Amino acid sequence: MAFGLPLTPPADACRTARHALTLIATARPAAFITTMAREVARYNTLQQNAQTIQINLSSITLNRSKPEILRVIELLIEKMQSEIGDLIVEVVTESDLYLFLIRILNGNIVL
């Protein structure tokens, strides 16, 4: 990602948030995976009830941050494969994170 200098305030905030998310995920992978699992469970509930409550799913943060979340998960898998594997297995029993990621990777969910 290339930015011209000086950065605009929104671009600086975006870069800082992206860096912070990566640092949090690598320092505390369990917290990151658990938080993502909860967000996916919340998203799946909203998706099932979207017509009833009339919500625009494209405005959900999880939809807009798909590339960044996948990048961080890929980074975690590369750095800590066994630990992340254990965490994802634990989380999958609690939510649909695994199914959500498979649907995204297969292109069944277009964000």
Number of C-alpha atoms within 10 A of each C-alpha: 3 4 10 7 6 8 11 11 9 9 13 13 12 12 15 12 12 14 12 12 16 21 13 13 19 18 11 11 20 18 14 20 20 19 13 18 22 17 17 21 17 14 20 16 11 18 15 10 12 14 10 9 10 9 13 11 15 11 10 12 11 18 16 13 12 14 12 14 20 14 13 19 20 13 15 20 14 11 12 13 13 11 13 18 13 11 17 17 12 13 20 14 11 13 19 19 23 16 12 18 17 13 13 15 12 10 10 11 12 11 14
